[in-house]
Amino acid sequence: MADSTITKKAIAESLKKIMKEKRFDKISVAEICEDCGLTRKSFYYHFKDKYDLVSWIFDYEFLGKKERIIGYDMVWFFDNLFSYLSENRSFYKKLFDSDGQNSFHDTFVQGITPIAAGICESVLPDVPEDLAKCYEDFFCEGLAAAVKRWLNSGVSGDEFIEATHQAVNETVTFIIGCQLEFSQLNDLTK
């Protein structure tokens, strides 16, 4: 492992440790540096600010290990996403609860947007680009809101995964039923 990655991981672990006791928006770069024994200069060599650190953690620990997912692998991706968030629930709950400029909500949406783009390309290949971007935003913002609500609830990760599977299956079944009904109506009017 490169020295840079070792240092970044040490900084990330310090942030996680401090966040067990404090809200993210109340933590300073100086506190993170003091905890991991690094200088502020070293911190800023690796990260622009603490928000950049949070983005790196999400990317390094989760997104960087995944490819753009489409088709049936999409279910696998979301199972893994929800399991990862469940394992790090306290950390991500506090991040989602910190609103404002550079919020984790924005980092999360930015991170999953390529996945949403892959889904749109796969499911809706003939949709104009501007409309596809609307679908991507709808999907990402909805997922971020659902994840934030789940993290703040008493619902376990396994329960959330199961409920998500059920919701997706029922939605797909409904859409297919609507398409069949629409096709039958079109055939009758010809």
Secondary structure as GFF3:
##gff-version 3
##sequence-region A 1 190
A	DSSP	alpha_helix	3	19	.	.	.	ID=ss1
A	DSSP	three_ten_helix	24	26	.	.	.	ID=ss2
A	DSSP	alpha_helix	29	36	.	.	.	ID=ss3
A	DSSP	alpha_helix	40	46	.	.	.	ID=ss4
A	DSSP	alpha_helix	50	61	.	.	.	ID=ss5
A	DSSP	three_ten_helix	63	65	.	.	.	ID=ss6
A	DSSP	alpha_helix	73	87	.	.	.	ID=ss7
A	DSSP	alpha_helix	89	97	.	.	.	ID=ss8
A	DSSP	alpha_helix	104	123	.	.	.	ID=ss9
A	DSSP	alpha_helix	129	151	.	.	.	ID=ss10
A	DSSP	alpha_helix	157	189	.	.	.	ID=ss11
###
